[in-house]
Amino acid sequence: MRFISLLQEATHGILDLNDAAKLLLVQKRRIYDITNVLEGIGLVSKISKNKVASRCCLFQKPSTLKLKQSEVGVIATPGMPET
């Protein structure tokens, strides 16, 4: 959860892994383990040797996730009433 918090607070969703290791007081190898898993499931992507970018809205600050229904669009399901 602490790593996710760093991703959420990262400027433009880009996190420096060296900074993350220092802030979390862990070995850089552990940070690479985390990012490899997140990259494997498509939630982050490496943009350089020591930087990753979030690819998922789960890592954005909650205030940036507020969208109007008209911005998202509604997909009607047959047999289901529209909201």
mmCIF file of the N, C-alpha and C atoms, coordinates in Angstrom:
data_MODEL
# 
_entry.id   MODEL 
# 
loop_
_atom_site.group_PDB 
_atom_site.id 
_atom_site.type_symbol 
_atom_site.label_atom_id 
_atom_site.label_alt_id 
_atom_site.label_comp_id 
_atom_site.label_asym_id 
_atom_site.label_entity_id 
_atom_site.label_seq_id 
_atom_site.pdbx_PDB_ins_code 
_atom_site.Cartn_x 
_atom_site.Cartn_y 
_atom_site.Cartn_z 
_atom_site.occupancy 
_atom_site.B_iso_or_equiv 
_atom_site.pdbx_formal_charge 
_atom_site.auth_seq_id 
_atom_site.auth_comp_id 
_atom_site.auth_asym_id 
_atom_site.auth_atom_id 
_atom_site.pdbx_PDB_model_num 
ATOM 1   N N  . MET A 1 1  ? 0.817   -1.196 0.000   1.00 0.00 ? 1  MET A N  1 
ATOM 2   C CA . MET A 1 1  ? 0.000   0.000  0.000   1.00 0.00 ? 1  MET A CA 1 
ATOM 3   C C  . MET A 1 1  ? 0.863   1.263  0.000   1.00 0.00 ? 1  MET A C  1 
ATOM 4   N N  . ARG A 1 2  ? 1.998   1.213  0.643   1.00 0.00 ? 2  ARG A N  1 
ATOM 5   C CA . ARG A 1 2  ? 2.850   2.401  0.672   1.00 0.00 ? 2  ARG A CA 1 
ATOM 6   C C  . ARG A 1 2  ? 3.390   2.705  -0.721  1.00 0.00 ? 2  ARG A C  1 
ATOM 7   N N  . PHE A 1 3  ? 3.711   1.671  -1.480  1.00 0.00 ? 3  PHE A N  1 
ATOM 8   C CA . PHE A 1 3  ? 4.196   1.879  -2.842  1.00 0.00 ? 3  PHE A CA 1 
ATOM 9   C C  . PHE A 1 3  ? 3.096   2.490  -3.705  1.00 0.00 ? 3  PHE A C  1 
ATOM 10  N N  . ILE A 1 4  ? 1.876   1.997  -3.552  1.00 0.00 ? 4  ILE A N  1 
ATOM 11  C CA . ILE A 1 4  ? 0.737   2.526  -4.298  1.00 0.00 ? 4  ILE A CA 1 
ATOM 12  C C  . ILE A 1 4  ? 0.526   4.000  -3.958  1.00 0.00 ? 4  ILE A C  1 
ATOM 13  N N  . SER A 1 5  ? 0.689   4.346  -2.687  1.00 0.00 ? 5  SER A N  1 
ATOM 14  C CA . SER A 1 5  ? 0.559   5.748  -2.283  1.00 0.00 ? 5  SER A CA 1 
ATOM 15  C C  . SER A 1 5  ? 1.591   6.617  -2.989  1.00 0.00 ? 5  SER A C  1 
ATOM 16  N N  . LEU A 1 6  ? 2.802   6.106  -3.121  1.00 0.00 ? 6  LEU A N  1 
ATOM 17  C CA . LEU A 1 6  ? 3.836   6.861  -3.839  1.00 0.00 ? 6  LEU A CA 1 
ATOM 18  C C  . LEU A 1 6  ? 3.450   7.054  -5.304  1.00 0.00 ? 6  LEU A C  1 
ATOM 19  N N  . LEU A 1 7  ? 2.899   6.015  -5.928  1.00 0.00 ? 7  LEU A N  1 
ATOM 20  C CA . LEU A 1 7  ? 2.452   6.131  -7.316  1.00 0.00 ? 7  LEU A CA 1 
ATOM 21  C C  . LEU A 1 7  ? 1.340   7.168  -7.445  1.00 0.00 ? 7  LEU A C  1 
ATOM 22  N N  . GLN A 1 8  ? 0.425   7.176  -6.485  1.00 0.00 ? 8  GLN A N  1 
ATOM 23  C CA . GLN A 1 8  ? -0.673  8.135  -6.530  1.00 0.00 ? 8  GLN A CA 1 
ATOM 24  C C  . GLN A 1 8  ? -0.182  9.566  -6.391  1.00 0.00 ? 8  GLN A C  1 
ATOM 25  N N  . GLU A 1 9  ? 0.855   9.765  -5.615  1.00 0.00 ? 9  GLU A N  1 
ATOM 26  C CA . GLU A 1 9  ? 1.376   11.106 -5.373  1.00 0.00 ? 9  GLU A CA 1 
ATOM 27  C C  . GLU A 1 9  ? 2.407   11.547 -6.402  1.00 0.00 ? 9  GLU A C  1 
ATOM 28  N N  . ALA A 1 10 ? 2.850   10.621 -7.246  1.00 0.00 ? 10 ALA A N  1 
ATOM 29  C CA . ALA A 1 10 ? 3.904   10.923 -8.216  1.00 0.00 ? 10 ALA A CA 1 
ATOM 30  C C  . ALA A 1 10 ? 3.433   11.951 -9.245  1.00 0.00 ? 10 ALA A C  1 
ATOM 31  N N  . THR A 1 11 ? 4.319   12.859 -9.582  1.00 0.00 ? 11 THR A N  1 
ATOM 32  C CA . THR A 1 11 ? 4.016   13.875 -10.584 1.00 0.00 ? 11 THR A CA 1 
ATOM 33  C C  . THR A 1 11 ? 3.780   13.219 -11.936 1.00 0.00 ? 11 THR A C  1 
ATOM 34  N N  . HIS A 1 12 ? 2.635   13.471 -12.522 1.00 0.00 ? 12 HIS A N  1 
ATOM 35  C CA . HIS A 1 12 ? 2.249   12.916 -13.824 1.00 0.00 ? 12 HIS A CA 1 
ATOM 36  C C  . HIS A 1 12 ? 2.243   11.386 -13.834 1.00 0.00 ? 12 HIS A C  1 
ATOM 37  N N  . GLY A 1 13 ? 2.133   10.775 -12.655 1.00 0.00 ? 13 GLY A N  1 
ATOM 38  C CA . GLY A 1 13 ? 2.082   9.317  -12.573 1.00 0.00 ? 13 GLY A CA 1 
ATOM 39  C C  . GLY A 1 13 ? 3.409   8.632  -12.817 1.00 0.00 ? 13 GLY A C  1 
ATOM 40  N N  . ILE A 1 14 ? 4.512   9.394  -12.787 1.00 0.00 ? 14 ILE A N  1 
ATOM 41  C CA . ILE A 1 14 ? 5.842   8.822  -13.037 1.00 0.00 ? 14 ILE A CA 1 
ATOM 42  C C  . ILE A 1 14 ? 6.606   8.779  -11.719 1.00 0.00 ? 14 ILE A C  1 
ATOM 43  N N  . LEU A 1 15 ? 7.057   7.592  -11.356 1.00 0.00 ? 15 LEU A N  1 
ATOM 44  C CA . LEU A 1 15 ? 7.733   7.383  -10.080 1.00 0.00 ? 15 LEU A CA 1 
ATOM 45  C C  . LEU A 1 15 ? 9.173   6.964  -10.307 1.00 0.00 ? 15 LEU A C  1 
ATOM 46  N N  . ASP A 1 16 ? 10.099  7.641  -9.618  1.00 0.00 ? 16 ASP A N  1 
ATOM 47  C CA . ASP A 1 16 ? 11.510  7.276  -9.643  1.00 0.00 ? 16 ASP A CA 1 
ATOM 48  C C  . ASP A 1 16 ? 11.719  6.163  -8.619  1.00 0.00 ? 16 ASP A C  1 
ATOM 49  N N  . LEU A 1 17 ? 12.207  5.021  -9.063  1.00 0.00 ? 17 LEU A N  1 
ATOM 50  C CA . LEU A 1 17 ? 12.347  3.862  -8.190  1.00 0.00 ? 17 LEU A CA 1 
ATOM 51  C C  . LEU A 1 17 ? 13.435  4.035  -7.143  1.00 0.00 ? 17 LEU A C  1 
ATOM 52  N N  . ASN A 1 18 ? 14.466  4.820  -7.451  1.00 0.00 ? 18 ASN A N  1 
ATOM 53  C CA . ASN A 1 18 ? 15.502  5.097  -6.447  1.00 0.00 ? 18 ASN A CA 1 
ATOM 54  C C  . ASN A 1 18 ? 14.902  5.892  -5.285  1.00 0.00 ? 18 ASN A C  1 
ATOM 55  N N  . ASP A 1 19 ? 14.085  6.890  -5.622  1.00 0.00 ? 19 ASP A N  1 
ATOM 56  C CA . ASP A 1 19 ? 13.421  7.679  -4.582  1.00 0.00 ? 19 ASP A CA 1 
ATOM 57  C C  . ASP A 1 19 ? 12.475  6.810  -3.756  1.00 0.00 ? 19 ASP A C  1 
ATOM 58  N N  . ALA A 1 20 ? 11.751  5.925  -4.429  1.00 0.00 ? 20 ALA A N  1 
ATOM 59  C CA . ALA A 1 20 ? 10.811  5.041  -3.732  1.00 0.00 ? 20 ALA A CA 1 
ATOM 60  C C  . ALA A 1 20 ? 11.542  4.150  -2.731  1.00 0.00 ? 20 ALA A C  1 
ATOM 61  N N  . ALA A 1 21 ? 12.669  3.588  -3.135  1.00 0.00 ? 21 ALA A N  1 
ATOM 62  C CA . ALA A 1 21 ? 13.435  2.717  -2.241  1.00 0.00 ? 21 ALA A CA 1 
ATOM 63  C C  . ALA A 1 21 ? 13.906  3.481  -1.009  1.00 0.00 ? 21 ALA A C  1 
ATOM 64  N N  . LYS A 1 22 ? 14.357  4.715  -1.212  1.00 0.00 ? 22 LYS A N  1 
ATOM 65  C CA . LYS A 1 22 ? 14.817  5.526  -0.076  1.00 0.00 ? 22 LYS A CA 1 
ATOM 66  C C  . LYS A 1 22 ? 13.666  5.894  0.850   1.00 0.00 ? 22 LYS A C  1 
ATOM 67  N N  . LEU A 1 23 ? 12.547  6.321  0.268   1.00 0.00 ? 23 LEU A N  1 
ATOM 68  C CA . LEU A 1 23 ? 11.403  6.731  1.083   1.00 0.00 ? 23 LEU A CA 1 
ATOM 69  C C  . LEU A 1 23 ? 10.791  5.569  1.866   1.00 0.00 ? 23 LEU A C  1 
ATOM 70  N N  . LEU A 1 24 ? 10.774  4.391  1.252   1.00 0.00 ? 24 LEU A N  1 
ATOM 71  C CA . LEU A 1 24 ? 10.174  3.222  1.904   1.00 0.00 ? 24 LEU A CA 1 
ATOM 72  C C  . LEU A 1 24 ? 11.164  2.451  2.766   1.00 0.00 ? 24 LEU A C  1 
ATOM 73  N N  . LEU A 1 25 ? 12.425  2.870  2.728   1.00 0.00 ? 25 LEU A N  1 
ATOM 74  C CA . LEU A 1 25 ? 13.485  2.218  3.513   1.00 0.00 ? 25 LEU A CA 1 
ATOM 75  C C  . LEU A 1 25 ? 13.589  0.719  3.217   1.00 0.00 ? 25 LEU A C  1 
ATOM 76  N N  . VAL A 1 26 ? 13.610  0.398  1.919   1.00 0.00 ? 26 VAL A N  1 
ATOM 77  C CA . VAL A 1 26 ? 13.759  -0.993 1.485   1.00 0.00 ? 26 VAL A CA 1 
ATOM 78  C C  . VAL A 1 26 ? 14.849  -1.057 0.422   1.00 0.00 ? 26 VAL A C  1 
ATOM 79  N N  . GLN A 1 27 ? 15.321  -2.277 0.162   1.00 0.00 ? 27 GLN A N  1 
ATOM 80  C CA . GLN A 1 27 ? 16.307  -2.478 -0.894  1.00 0.00 ? 27 GLN A CA 1 
ATOM 81  C C  . GLN A 1 27 ? 15.659  -2.222 -2.251  1.00 0.00 ? 27 GLN A C  1 
ATOM 82  N N  . LYS A 1 28 ? 16.449  -1.697 -3.161  1.00 0.00 ? 28 LYS A N  1 
ATOM 83  C CA . LYS A 1 28 ? 15.930  -1.423 -4.492  1.00 0.00 ? 28 LYS A CA 1 
ATOM 84  C C  . LYS A 1 28 ? 15.414  -2.700 -5.160  1.00 0.00 ? 28 LYS A C  1 
ATOM 85  N N  . ARG A 1 29 ? 16.017  -3.839 -4.818  1.00 0.00 ? 29 ARG A N  1 
ATOM 86  C CA . ARG A 1 29 ? 15.581  -5.122 -5.388  1.00 0.00 ? 29 ARG A CA 1 
ATOM 87  C C  . ARG A 1 29 ? 14.109  -5.398 -5.072  1.00 0.00 ? 29 ARG A C  1 
ATOM 88  N N  . ARG A 1 30 ? 13.646  -5.024 -3.860  1.00 0.00 ? 30 ARG A N  1 
ATOM 89  C CA . ARG A 1 30 ? 12.238  -5.232 -3.480  1.00 0.00 ? 30 ARG A CA 1 
ATOM 90  C C  . ARG A 1 30 ? 11.318  -4.341 -4.308  1.00 0.00 ? 30 ARG A C  1 
ATOM 91  N N  . ILE A 1 31 ? 11.783  -3.138 -4.599  1.00 0.00 ? 31 ILE A N  1 
ATOM 92  C CA . ILE A 1 31 ? 10.998  -2.223 -5.435  1.00 0.00 ? 31 ILE A CA 1 
ATOM 93  C C  . ILE A 1 31 ? 10.877  -2.803 -6.842  1.00 0.00 ? 31 ILE A C  1 
ATOM 94  N N  . TYR A 1 32 ? 11.963  -3.363 -7.354  1.00 0.00 ? 32 TYR A N  1 
ATOM 95  C CA . TYR A 1 32 ? 11.914  -3.990 -8.677  1.00 0.00 ? 32 TYR A CA 1 
ATOM 96  C C  . TYR A 1 32 ? 10.966  -5.188 -8.681  1.00 0.00 ? 32 TYR A C  1 
ATOM 97  N N  . ASP A 1 33 ? 10.936  -5.952 -7.601  1.00 0.00 ? 33 ASP A N  1 
ATOM 98  C CA . ASP A 1 33 ? 9.997   -7.068 -7.512  1.00 0.00 ? 33 ASP A CA 1 
ATOM 99  C C  . ASP A 1 33 ? 8.557   -6.578 -7.652  1.00 0.00 ? 33 ASP A C  1 
ATOM 100 N N  . ILE A 1 34 ? 8.243   -5.503 -6.940  1.00 0.00 ? 34 ILE A N  1 
ATOM 101 C CA . ILE A 1 34 ? 6.888   -4.941 -6.990  1.00 0.00 ? 34 ILE A CA 1 
ATOM 102 C C  . ILE A 1 34 ? 6.557   -4.448 -8.395  1.00 0.00 ? 34 ILE A C  1 
ATOM 103 N N  . THR A 1 35 ? 7.478   -3.682 -8.980  1.00 0.00 ? 35 THR A N  1 
ATOM 104 C CA . THR A 1 35 ? 7.196   -3.121 -10.299 1.00 0.00 ? 35 THR A CA 1 
ATOM 105 C C  . THR A 1 35 ? 7.121   -4.204 -11.377 1.00 0.00 ? 35 THR A C  1 
ATOM 106 N N  . ASN A 1 36 ? 7.902   -5.272 -11.239 1.00 0.00 ? 36 ASN A N  1 
ATOM 107 C CA . ASN A 1 36 ? 7.818   -6.361 -12.216 1.00 0.00 ? 36 ASN A CA 1 
ATOM 108 C C  . ASN A 1 36 ? 6.447   -7.030 -12.189 1.00 0.00 ? 36 ASN A C  1 
ATOM 109 N N  . VAL A 1 37 ? 5.899   -7.221 -11.005 1.00 0.00 ? 37 VAL A N  1 
ATOM 110 C CA . VAL A 1 37 ? 4.558   -7.807 -10.895 1.00 0.00 ? 37 VAL A CA 1 
ATOM 111 C C  . VAL A 1 37 ? 3.524   -6.857 -11.494 1.00 0.00 ? 37 VAL A C  1 
ATOM 112 N N  . LEU A 1 38 ? 3.588   -5.575 -11.114 1.00 0.00 ? 38 LEU A N  1 
ATOM 113 C CA . LEU A 1 38 ? 2.624   -4.593 -11.629 1.00 0.00 ? 38 LEU A CA 1 
ATOM 114 C C  . LEU A 1 38 ? 2.741   -4.431 -13.145 1.00 0.00 ? 38 LEU A C  1 
ATOM 115 N N  . GLU A 1 39 ? 3.960   -4.507 -13.663 1.00 0.00 ? 39 GLU A N  1 
ATOM 116 C CA . GLU A 1 39 ? 4.147   -4.424 -15.109 1.00 0.00 ? 39 GLU A CA 1 
ATOM 117 C C  . GLU A 1 39 ? 3.585   -5.674 -15.792 1.00 0.00 ? 39 GLU A C  1 
ATOM 118 N N  . GLY A 1 40 ? 3.773   -6.818 -15.157 1.00 0.00 ? 40 GLY A N  1 
ATOM 119 C CA . GLY A 1 40 ? 3.270   -8.071 -15.724 1.00 0.00 ? 40 GLY A CA 1 
ATOM 120 C C  . GLY A 1 40 ? 1.760   -8.104 -15.878 1.00 0.00 ? 40 GLY A C  1 
ATOM 121 N N  . ILE A 1 41 ? 1.063   -7.420 -14.999 1.00 0.00 ? 41 ILE A N  1 
ATOM 122 C CA . ILE A 1 41 ? -0.401  -7.400 -15.095 1.00 0.00 ? 41 ILE A CA 1 
ATOM 123 C C  . ILE A 1 41 ? -0.916  -6.103 -15.727 1.00 0.00 ? 41 ILE A C  1 
ATOM 124 N N  . GLY A 1 42 ? 0.003   -5.315 -16.276 1.00 0.00 ? 42 GLY A N  1 
ATOM 125 C CA . GLY A 1 42 ? -0.371  -4.158 -17.075 1.00 0.00 ? 42 GLY A CA 1 
ATOM 126 C C  . GLY A 1 42 ? -0.765  -2.908 -16.310 1.00 0.00 ? 42 GLY A C  1 
ATOM 127 N N  . LEU A 1 43 ? -0.372  -2.791 -15.044 1.00 0.00 ? 43 LEU A N  1 
ATOM 128 C CA . LEU A 1 43 ? -0.757  -1.625 -14.265 1.00 0.00 ? 43 LEU A CA 1 
ATOM 129 C C  . LEU A 1 43 ? 0.275   -0.505 -14.304 1.00 0.00 ? 43 LEU A C  1 
ATOM 130 N N  . VAL A 1 44 ? 1.524   -0.846 -14.590 1.00 0.00 ? 44 VAL A N  1 
ATOM 131 C CA . VAL A 1 44 ? 2.568   0.162  -14.763 1.00 0.00 ? 44 VAL A CA 1 
ATOM 132 C C  . VAL A 1 44 ? 3.405   -0.222 -15.974 1.00 0.00 ? 44 VAL A C  1 
ATOM 133 N N  . SER A 1 45 ? 4.142   0.734  -16.493 1.00 0.00 ? 45 SER A N  1 
ATOM 134 C CA . SER A 1 45 ? 5.089   0.438  -17.566 1.00 0.00 ? 45 SER A CA 1 
ATOM 135 C C  . SER A 1 45 ? 6.394   1.155  -17.274 1.00 0.00 ? 45 SER A C  1 
ATOM 136 N N  . LYS A 1 46 ? 7.488   0.505  -17.623 1.00 0.00 ? 46 LYS A N  1 
ATOM 137 C CA . LYS A 1 46 ? 8.801   1.115  -17.427 1.00 0.00 ? 46 LYS A CA 1 
ATOM 138 C C  . LYS A 1 46 ? 9.020   2.149  -18.509 1.00 0.00 ? 46 LYS A C  1 
ATOM 139 N N  . ILE A 1 47 ? 9.493   3.318  -18.094 1.00 0.00 ? 47 ILE A N  1 
ATOM 140 C CA . ILE A 1 47 ? 9.803   4.346  -19.086 1.00 0.00 ? 47 ILE A CA 1 
ATOM 141 C C  . ILE A 1 47 ? 11.307  4.589  -19.154 1.00 0.00 ? 47 ILE A C  1 
ATOM 142 N N  . SER A 1 48 ? 12.030  4.106  -18.160 1.00 0.00 ? 48 SER A N  1 
ATOM 143 C CA . SER A 1 48 ? 13.490  4.100  -18.179 1.00 0.00 ? 48 SER A CA 1 
ATOM 144 C C  . SER A 1 48 ? 13.937  3.079  -17.142 1.00 0.00 ? 48 SER A C  1 
ATOM 145 N N  . LYS A 1 49 ? 15.239  2.944  -16.977 1.00 0.00 ? 49 LYS A N  1 
ATOM 146 C CA . LYS A 1 49 ? 15.761  1.932  -16.053 1.00 0.00 ? 49 LYS A CA 1 
ATOM 147 C C  . LYS A 1 49 ? 15.221  2.112  -14.639 1.00 0.00 ? 49 LYS A C  1 
ATOM 148 N N  . ASN A 1 50 ? 15.094  3.350  -14.195 1.00 0.00 ? 50 ASN A N  1 
ATOM 149 C CA . ASN A 1 50 ? 14.702  3.608  -12.813 1.00 0.00 ? 50 ASN A CA 1 
ATOM 150 C C  . ASN A 1 50 ? 13.386  4.350  -12.663 1.00 0.00 ? 50 ASN A C  1 
ATOM 151 N N  . LYS A 1 51 ? 12.565  4.379  -13.704 1.00 0.00 ? 51 LYS A N  1 
ATOM 152 C CA . LYS A 1 51 ? 11.285  5.087  -13.618 1.00 0.00 ? 51 LYS A CA 1 
ATOM 153 C C  . LYS A 1 51 ? 10.167  4.246  -14.199 1.00 0.00 ? 51 LYS A C  1 
ATOM 154 N N  . VAL A 1 52 ? 9.014   4.314  -13.533 1.00 0.00 ? 52 VAL A N  1 
ATOM 155 C CA . VAL A 1 52 ? 7.819   3.646  -14.033 1.00 0.00 ? 52 VAL A CA 1 
ATOM 156 C C  . VAL A 1 52 ? 6.689   4.665  -14.102 1.00 0.00 ? 52 VAL A C  1 
ATOM 157 N N  . ALA A 1 53 ? 5.749   4.398  -14.983 1.00 0.00 ? 53 ALA A N  1 
ATOM 158 C CA . ALA A 1 53 ? 4.568   5.240  -15.124 1.00 0.00 ? 53 ALA A CA 1 
ATOM 159 C C  . ALA A 1 53 ? 3.335   4.389  -14.880 1.00 0.00 ? 53 ALA A C  1 
ATOM 160 N N  . SER A 1 54 ? 2.379   4.936  -14.150 1.00 0.00 ? 54 SER A N  1 
ATOM 161 C CA . SER A 1 54 ? 1.137   4.200  -13.906 1.00 0.00 ? 54 SER A CA 1 
ATOM 162 C C  . SER A 1 54 ? 0.310   4.188  -15.188 1.00 0.00 ? 54 SER A C  1 
ATOM 163 N N  . ARG A 1 55 ? -0.341  3.069  -15.444 1.00 0.00 ? 55 ARG A N  1 
ATOM 164 C CA . ARG A 1 55 ? -1.175  2.910  -16.635 1.00 0.00 ? 55 ARG A CA 1 
ATOM 165 C C  . ARG A 1 55 ? -2.626  2.699  -16.258 1.00 0.00 ? 55 ARG A C  1 
ATOM 166 N N  . CYS A 1 56 ? -2.931  2.843  -14.989 1.00 0.00 ? 56 CYS A N  1 
ATOM 167 C CA . CYS A 1 56 ? -4.253  2.468  -14.502 1.00 0.00 ? 56 CYS A CA 1 
ATOM 168 C C  . CYS A 1 56 ? -4.832  3.577  -13.641 1.00 0.00 ? 56 CYS A C  1 
ATOM 169 N N  . CYS A 1 57 ? -6.139  3.766  -13.739 1.00 0.00 ? 57 CYS A N  1 
ATOM 170 C CA . CYS A 1 57 ? -6.788  4.798  -12.939 1.00 0.00 ? 57 CYS A CA 1 
ATOM 171 C C  . CYS A 1 57 ? -6.780  4.467  -11.452 1.00 0.00 ? 57 CYS A C  1 
ATOM 172 N N  . LEU A 1 58 ? -6.494  3.225  -11.067 1.00 0.00 ? 58 LEU A N  1 
ATOM 173 C CA . LEU A 1 58 ? -6.435  2.869  -9.648  1.00 0.00 ? 58 LEU A CA 1 
ATOM 174 C C  . LEU A 1 58 ? -5.331  3.623  -8.926  1.00 0.00 ? 58 LEU A C  1 
ATOM 175 N N  . PHE A 1 59 ? -4.329  4.073  -9.682  1.00 0.00 ? 59 PHE A N  1 
ATOM 176 C CA . PHE A 1 59 ? -3.198  4.753  -9.071  1.00 0.00 ? 59 PHE A CA 1 
ATOM 177 C C  . PHE A 1 59 ? -3.322  6.270  -9.112  1.00 0.00 ? 59 PHE A C  1 
ATOM 178 N N  . GLN A 1 60 ? -4.438  6.760  -9.648  1.00 0.00 ? 60 GLN A N  1 
ATOM 179 C CA . GLN A 1 60 ? -4.640  8.201  -9.666  1.00 0.00 ? 60 GLN A CA 1 
ATOM 180 C C  . GLN A 1 60 ? -5.251  8.644  -8.350  1.00 0.00 ? 60 GLN A C  1 
ATOM 181 N N  . LYS A 1 61 ? -5.038  9.886  -8.015  1.00 0.00 ? 61 LYS A N  1 
ATOM 182 C CA . LYS A 1 61 ? -5.643  10.440 -6.814  1.00 0.00 ? 61 LYS A CA 1 
ATOM 183 C C  . LYS A 1 61 ? -7.157  10.398 -6.973  1.00 0.00 ? 61 LYS A C  1 
ATOM 184 N N  . PRO A 1 62 ? -7.896  10.082 -5.916  1.00 0.00 ? 62 PRO A N  1 
ATOM 185 C CA . PRO A 1 62 ? -9.354  9.992  -6.020  1.00 0.00 ? 62 PRO A CA 1 
ATOM 186 C C  . PRO A 1 62 ? -10.000 11.246 -6.607  1.00 0.00 ? 62 PRO A C  1 
ATOM 187 N N  . SER A 1 63 ? -9.478  12.421 -6.351  1.00 0.00 ? 63 SER A N  1 
ATOM 188 C CA . SER A 1 63 ? -10.077 13.649 -6.865  1.00 0.00 ? 63 SER A CA 1 
ATOM 189 C C  . SER A 1 63 ? -10.012 13.733 -8.388  1.00 0.00 ? 63 SER A C  1 
ATOM 190 N N  . THR A 1 64 ? -9.076  13.021 -9.021  1.00 0.00 ? 64 THR A N  1 
ATOM 191 C CA . THR A 1 64 ? -8.965  13.067 -10.477 1.00 0.00 ? 64 THR A CA 1 
ATOM 192 C C  . THR A 1 64 ? -9.873  12.059 -11.153 1.00 0.00 ? 64 THR A C  1 
ATOM 193 N N  . LEU A 1 65 ? -10.545 11.210 -10.379 1.00 0.00 ? 65 LEU A N  1 
ATOM 194 C CA . LEU A 1 65 ? -11.387 10.172 -10.957 1.00 0.00 ? 65 LEU A CA 1 
ATOM 195 C C  . LEU A 1 65 ? -12.839 10.596 -11.127 1.00 0.00 ? 65 LEU A C  1 
ATOM 196 N N  . LYS A 1 66 ? -13.202 11.781 -10.658 1.00 0.00 ? 66 LYS A N  1 
ATOM 197 C CA . LYS A 1 66 ? -14.578 12.239 -10.753 1.00 0.00 ? 66 LYS A CA 1 
ATOM 198 C C  . LYS A 1 66 ? -14.893 12.589 -12.203 1.00 0.00 ? 66 LYS A C  1 
ATOM 199 N N  . LEU A 1 67 ? -15.807 11.850 -12.795 1.00 0.00 ? 67 LEU A N  1 
ATOM 200 C CA . LEU A 1 67 ? -16.218 12.097 -14.170 1.00 0.00 ? 67 LEU A CA 1 
ATOM 201 C C  . LEU A 1 67 ? -17.729 12.234 -14.221 1.00 0.00 ? 67 LEU A C  1 
ATOM 202 N N  . LYS A 1 68 ? -18.183 13.085 -15.122 1.00 0.00 ? 68 LYS A N  1 
ATOM 203 C CA . LYS A 1 68 ? -19.612 13.202 -15.337 1.00 0.00 ? 68 LYS A CA 1 
ATOM 204 C C  . LYS A 1 68 ? -20.063 12.011 -16.167 1.00 0.00 ? 68 LYS A C  1 
ATOM 205 N N  . GLN A 1 69 ? -21.334 11.630 -16.010 1.00 0.00 ? 69 GLN A N  1 
ATOM 206 C CA . GLN A 1 69 ? -21.861 10.507 -16.763 1.00 0.00 ? 69 GLN A CA 1 
ATOM 207 C C  . GLN A 1 69 ? -21.731 10.761 -18.261 1.00 0.00 ? 69 GLN A C  1 
ATOM 208 N N  . SER A 1 70 ? -21.887 12.003 -18.688 1.00 0.00 ? 70 SER A N  1 
ATOM 209 C CA . SER A 1 70 ? -21.776 12.318 -20.109 1.00 0.00 ? 70 SER A CA 1 
ATOM 210 C C  . SER A 1 70 ? -20.350 12.129 -20.625 1.00 0.00 ? 70 SER A C  1 
ATOM 211 N N  . GLU A 1 71 ? -19.339 12.259 -19.749 1.00 0.00 ? 71 GLU A N  1 
ATOM 212 C CA . GLU A 1 71 ? -17.954 12.065 -20.161 1.00 0.00 ? 71 GLU A CA 1 
ATOM 213 C C  . GLU A 1 71 ? -17.625 10.585 -20.312 1.00 0.00 ? 71 GLU A C  1 
ATOM 214 N N  . VAL A 1 72 ? -18.263 9.762  -19.503 1.00 0.00 ? 72 VAL A N  1 
ATOM 215 C CA . VAL A 1 72 ? -17.976 8.333  -19.515 1.00 0.00 ? 72 VAL A CA 1 
ATOM 216 C C  . VAL A 1 72 ? -18.781 7.633  -20.587 1.00 0.00 ? 72 VAL A C  1 
ATOM 217 N N  . GLY A 1 73 ? -20.034 7.993  -20.739 1.00 0.00 ? 73 GLY A N  1 
ATOM 218 C CA . GLY A 1 73 ? -20.928 7.324  -21.666 1.00 0.00 ? 73 GLY A CA 1 
ATOM 219 C C  . GLY A 1 73 ? -21.578 6.139  -20.986 1.00 0.00 ? 73 GLY A C  1 
ATOM 220 N N  . VAL A 1 74 ? -22.777 5.811  -21.428 1.00 0.00 ? 74 VAL A N  1 
ATOM 221 C CA . VAL A 1 74 ? -23.525 4.718  -20.825 1.00 0.00 ? 74 VAL A CA 1 
ATOM 222 C C  . VAL A 1 74 ? -23.755 3.659  -21.885 1.00 0.00 ? 74 VAL A C  1 
ATOM 223 N N  . ILE A 1 75 ? -23.459 2.429  -21.540 1.00 0.00 ? 75 ILE A N  1 
ATOM 224 C CA . ILE A 1 75 ? -23.696 1.317  -22.440 1.00 0.00 ? 75 ILE A CA 1 
ATOM 225 C C  . ILE A 1 75 ? -24.973 0.624  -21.975 1.00 0.00 ? 75 ILE A C  1 
ATOM 226 N N  . ALA A 1 76 ? -25.975 0.590  -22.833 1.00 0.00 ? 76 ALA A N  1 
ATOM 227 C CA . ALA A 1 76 ? -27.248 -0.026 -22.463 1.00 0.00 ? 76 ALA A CA 1 
ATOM 228 C C  . ALA A 1 76 ? -27.138 -1.542 -22.617 1.00 0.00 ? 76 ALA A C  1 
ATOM 229 N N  . THR A 1 77 ? -27.624 -2.253 -21.624 1.00 0.00 ? 77 THR A N  1 
ATOM 230 C CA . THR A 1 77 ? -27.673 -3.705 -21.664 1.00 0.00 ? 77 THR A CA 1 
ATOM 231 C C  . THR A 1 77 ? -29.102 -4.110 -22.000 1.00 0.00 ? 77 THR A C  1 
ATOM 232 N N  . PRO A 1 78 ? -29.290 -4.983 -23.007 1.00 0.00 ? 78 PRO A N  1 
ATOM 233 C CA . PRO A 1 78 ? -30.653 -5.380 -23.389 1.00 0.00 ? 78 PRO A CA 1 
ATOM 234 C C  . PRO A 1 78 ? -31.411 -5.914 -22.171 1.00 0.00 ? 78 PRO A C  1 
ATOM 235 N N  . GLY A 1 79 ? -32.648 -5.436 -22.016 1.00 0.00 ? 79 GLY A N  1 
ATOM 236 C CA . GLY A 1 79 ? -33.481 -5.895 -20.914 1.00 0.00 ? 79 GLY A CA 1 
ATOM 237 C C  . GLY A 1 79 ? -33.260 -5.138 -19.614 1.00 0.00 ? 79 GLY A C  1 
ATOM 238 N N  . MET A 1 80 ? -32.262 -4.258 -19.571 1.00 0.00 ? 80 MET A N  1 
ATOM 239 C CA . MET A 1 80 ? -31.974 -3.497 -18.374 1.00 0.00 ? 80 MET A CA 1 
ATOM 240 C C  . MET A 1 80 ? -32.389 -2.049 -18.588 1.00 0.00 ? 80 MET A C  1 
ATOM 241 N N  . PRO A 1 81 ? -33.056 -1.444 -17.596 1.00 0.00 ? 81 PRO A N  1 
ATOM 242 C CA . PRO A 1 81 ? -33.434 -0.047 -17.746 1.00 0.00 ? 81 PRO A CA 1 
ATOM 243 C C  . PRO A 1 81 ? -32.213 0.866  -17.733 1.00 0.00 ? 81 PRO A C  1 
ATOM 244 N N  . GLU A 1 82 ? -32.282 1.945  -18.504 1.00 0.00 ? 82 GLU A N  1 
ATOM 245 C CA . GLU A 1 82 ? -31.184 2.918  -18.495 1.00 0.00 ? 82 GLU A CA 1 
ATOM 246 C C  . GLU A 1 82 ? -31.299 3.799  -17.276 1.00 0.00 ? 82 GLU A C  1 
ATOM 247 N N  . THR A 1 83 ? -30.157 4.243  -16.765 1.00 0.00 ? 83 THR A N  1 
ATOM 248 C CA . THR A 1 83 ? -30.157 5.112  -15.579 1.00 0.00 ? 83 THR A CA 1 
ATOM 249 C C  . THR A 1 83 ? -30.003 6.540  -15.978 1.00 0.00 ? 83 THR A C  1 
# 
